[in-house]
């Protein structure tokens, strides 16, 4: 099968959807003839040269001067370059109705897979014009719920999703959000995100602990873009209780974002030991996850549908053998096996979060059991398994992915 994978977020930029698109393109290319259509970015030519599949970059972006997004621990960006690229890549969806037909004609492709719904309207039109036979769409979370234009935007989104041969939701929460738009349930398959097990695995993190001055201390880690929905303020509040019980414990936060100054001020006011690392190089992420006693994600849903659709960092931490404590928010329950690979708590509840963190930090047998469960969870959550489930549906396999894939 010739397959055109379309994404407005693609490497060498870094982020959750970029990782999803990159991993799917690689897995698909092992079985089919894949071409990627994505915006041009500075440095993309050198990056694309090392890929086992061709990438068509929409050329208008080649003159923009936009730089690859540098996201901290999968999800942080800052500065004018980041804002510029946000505008450019988000605008890619508007020109895809022109770019996609040209790419389809150039490659002879009759099937498209869209890494997010923003570009999939082009495929819906291309099917109507007879330029494609069918298309598929992935659904992550926020982009399904966020509708600043109101009812017309939701109607358009329903039409795009409903016109797809299948919608691949990364969590049950996201699948419910797609169904709530009026998309037929039989069009939707739940296929959770995966993790790169060759990269994220248990290893020696002693050197990183030593360099950060954390040797011999209990470490709680959180990583991601510093925005309200990540709930870092709730985590800092909870950690005040943890620190009172374990005075040597430290909270380490990796990532950048607009909420950083407010969070740093909150930590200072509460006199809580919080280490803000800023952006952590990608190559150090496995050691960063591995050095923590527990990984925490206190996500919550914010107004406008700003929600954690899955929580890829939770799987990455699990693959490094680190148990998680996370909020039961959005798609997070699909990334954590409650009581087996980690503990889930109500979102926005600092007290319950503190209790869960104290349980894991203070009970070594429990921590060891959850760490073993985290590794077990990661072993069945590779990107290859996710891609195989998607390809099976494309080939006419089961119409709905069951919890056995989780």
N, C-alpha and C positions, 0 to 999 in steps of 0.2 A: 504494500500500500504506500502511495505517496501521500505525505502528510505535511501540511503547512502549520507550524506552531507560531501563533501570534501573541506577542506580549509587549505592553508599553513599559514594563519593568523587566530588564534583562541585564545580565552581567556584561561588562565589568562593574556596573553599579551593584550595590550590595543591599540586601533586604530580604524580607520574608517571601514576597511574591517572586523576586528575582531568583531566590534559591529554588522555589517551586518550579519555575519555568526552566531553569537550567537543568535541574535533576530530571524533569520529565523529558526534555529534549534529548538528554544523553541516553536515558533508558529506552525511549522510543526508537532512537537511531540504531540500537542494537538489533532491532527486529524489522524496521521499516526504513524507507527512504524519507528522511526528514529535512525540511528547510525551515529556518526560523526567520520571522519577520519582526524587526524591532527598531526602535529609534537609534540613530547614530549617536555615538558618544566619543569624546576624546579618549584615545587609547583603545578603542574598540577593534581597530584593524589588527593590532598585535595580538589582542586577546582572541579574536575570532580565528586567527591563523592556526591556533593550537587545538581547535575543536574538530571532532570527527564528523561534523555535519556543516553545511554552508549556512551563513547568516546573511540575510539581506537587510541592510540598514537603510531606512528611509533617508535619502540624501539631503533633504532640507536641513535636517538636524546636524549634518556634518559641518555646516558653516556657523553653527550657533555658538561654538566655544564652550558648550556645556561640559562640565567635568563629571566623571563618575561619582555617584553619591558615596560618601564615606560614612557608613552607618556604624555606630558603636554597638558591638555585640549584637549584630543583626538589625539594629533599628535606631540609629541615631544620626542626625545630620544637622549641620549648622552653617551659617554664613550665606552670603549672596549667591554663591555658586549653587548651593543646595536649593535655594528658593527658585533660582533661574531654571534649574533642571526639573524641579517639580512642575513648573509651568509648561516646560517644553514636552516632557513625557506625558503629562496629563492631556496635553493638546494632541498627542499622537492619535488618540481615539477619534478625533474629529477628521483627520486626514486618511484614516484607514479605509474608508469607502473607495478612495482612489488607489492607495498603496496595495491593498489586498488583491483586487482584480489583476493589477499588473504583475504582482508576485505569482498569482495562480497561473496566469498565462505564461509567464517566464519558466515556471517549473513544471507545468503540466499537472498541477495538483488539483484534485477535485474534492478534497476533504480538509477541513481546517479545525484546529484545536486552539481555543482561546484561553490563555492563562487567567484572564479576568473579563468580566462582562463589559467593561468600558469600550473594548474594541470589537465586541461580537456583533454589534448592530450592523457592521460592514458585511459580516458573513451572512446575516439574515437577508440583507439586500442582494448579495451575490447569489444566494440560492434562488431568490425570486427572479433574478436576471438570467438564470441558467449557467452562471459561471462556476458554481460549486454544486456538488450533489448534496452535501450535508455538512454540519458543523457541530462542534462540542464546546462546552463552556465549563470552566472551573469556577466555583464560588467559595470565597474565603470568609466573609463576615461583614465587615464594615461597608464594603461597596454594595452589598445587597440592601442594607438598611438605610444608608445615608441618602436622603432625597431632598436636598435644599430647594428643588423646584416643585416639590409637592406631587400631587396626583398625576400630572402629565408624565413626570419622570418615572413614577412607579408603573404607569401603564406601559410606557416604552420598555422598561426593564422586564415586565411580565411578557411582553411580546417577544423580546429577544430570547429570554430563557425558554419560553414555550416553543419557539421555533427550532431550538436545538434538538439534535437527535438524542442527546443526553446531557444532563447537568451533573457535574461531579463536585459535591459539597465536601469540604474538608472536615466537617463535624456534623453531628446530629442537630446541633443548634443552628448551624448554617442551613442545613436541609430544611428545617422547620421554617426558617425565614424565607427561603425560596418558595416553599409551599404556600406561605401566607400571602404571597403576591398573587396567587391563583394559578401557579404552575402545576400541571398534573403530576401527582406523586409518582406515577410510573416513569416519568422522564428523569427522576432524580436518583442518583446513587451516592451513598456516603462512602467516600474513600479518604481516610485520614492522611495527613501529611506523614512523610517518612523522615528518616535521619541517615546521614552518611556514616555508616558504622565503621568504615575503613579510617575515617578521620576522627570521629568522636568515639573514644574508647578509653578505658582506664589506663593511666600511665603515671609516671613519676612527676608529681607536681611540687616536690619539695623545694626545688630551686626557685620557683615562682613565689612560694610562701616565704622563703628566706629573703628574697629581693624586696618583697612588700612589707617585711618586718612582722609577719604573722605567725612565725614558728611558735608552736605550743599553744596557740589561741583557738578558741572555738570560732568558726567563721560561718556566717550566714551570707549567702550571695544572692543578688538579684541582677538581672541584665536586661537591657532593652531601652527603647526610646523613652526619655523622661517627659512623659505627658500624663495628664490626670488619669486616663483609663488604666494605666499600669498600676495604680494604687500604691505608689512608693510612699506617699504620705501615711497611709494606713500601716505600712510596714515599719516606718520609722517610729510611729506611735507604739506599735506592738513591741518593737525592739527595746524600747525604754523599760518594759517589764522584764524582758529577757536579760538585759544588762544588769538589772537589780539583783537577779538570781545568780547570773554568771558574770561577775564584774570584768573578767578578762575577755569576754566575747566581743566581736567586732562585726559590724554590718558593712559589707563591701557592695558597692553599686557601680556597675559598668554601664556606660552609655551616656549619650548627650541628648539634649532636648530643651525646649523652652521652659520646662518646669524646674530646671536645675537650681537656679538661685533661690527659689521659694523653698525647695526641699533642703538645701544647705542651711538656709536660715532657720528652718524648723528644727533640724538636727542640732544646731548650735544652741537654740533657745531651750531645748530639752536636755542639753548636755549629754547627748547620746553619741558614742563613738561610731561615726559613719565615715567610711573611706570612699570618696567619689573618684573613680579611676578615669573617667572620661572614656574616650574611644580606646578600645583594646584591639590590637592587631589581630586579624583573623587567625593567624597561625598560633596565637597564644590562647585561643578560646578553649581548646580541650584541657589544657593545664589549668585554666581559670576555673572551669567547671569542676575539675578533679580535686582542686585544693579545698573546696568548700565541704563543710560537714552537712549542710543542707542548702538546697536552692529554693528560693521563695519567689512566688509571683502572686501579688495581691491584687489581681486585675478586677476591674468593676466596669459596668456599663455606664457610659456617659450619655447625656442628652444628644439626640441626633443620630443614635445608633452607633456611636463610637464604642466598639466592643472587641474583645479578644476572640477572634474566630476559631483559634485552635491553641496556639502557644507553642511554637516550634522550639523555643529555648528549653521547654520542659523535657522534650525528647532528647535534645542534645545533652542536657545535664544527666538524664537517665542513662544514656549510652556511655557516659563517663563514670557511671557507678555512683552517682550522687542522688540521694532521695530528695523529693520535692514536697514542699508545703505550698498549696495554691488555693485560690478562691474558686468556689463553685460558680463561675461566671462564664457566660458565652459558651464557647466550645472547649474550654479548659478541661472539663470532665472527660473528654475523649482523649486527652493527652496524659492523664494520670489515672492509674488504677488505684482507687481509694482504698487504703489499708494494705495495699500490696507493693506499689512502687512509690507511694507517697501518701499524704493526707490532704483532704479537701476541707475547706472551712467556708462559712458564709462570706460573701463579698462585703467589704466595708466594715467588718467586725474585728477591730483591733484586739479585743479581748480574746476571742476564739483563736485568732491567728497567733497571739502570744502563747496561749496554752499549747497549741500544736507544735510550735517551734521548741518550747521547753520540753515537750515529750520526746521529740527526736534528739535534741541536744543532750538531754539528761539520761536517756535510756540507751546504752550502747547496744544491747541485743536487738532492740527495736530498730535502731539505726542500721545495723548490719542486715537485718531481715529486709528492710525497705530498700537498701542498696542492692541486695541480691534481686529483689523484685523489679527494681528499675532496670537492671541489666537484662532480665528476662523479657521485660516489656520492649526494650530496644531491639532485642534479637528478632522480634517478629514485626518490627516497624521500619524496615529499610525502604528506601525509595524504590527499589526494584519491585517489592511487593505492591506498593501503591500503583506503580506504572502497569504492572501485570493485571491488576484489577480493572484499571481503566481500559487497557487494550482488550480485555475479555469482553467488556461491555460493547466496545466498538465493533468487535467481531461478531456480536450477536449473542454474547454470553448472558449470564443472569441479569435480570433487569434491575435488581437492587442488591447492593452490597450489604451483607449482614454484619452483626457485631463480631463474627468470627475473624474478620479482617483486622479488627482492632487489637 
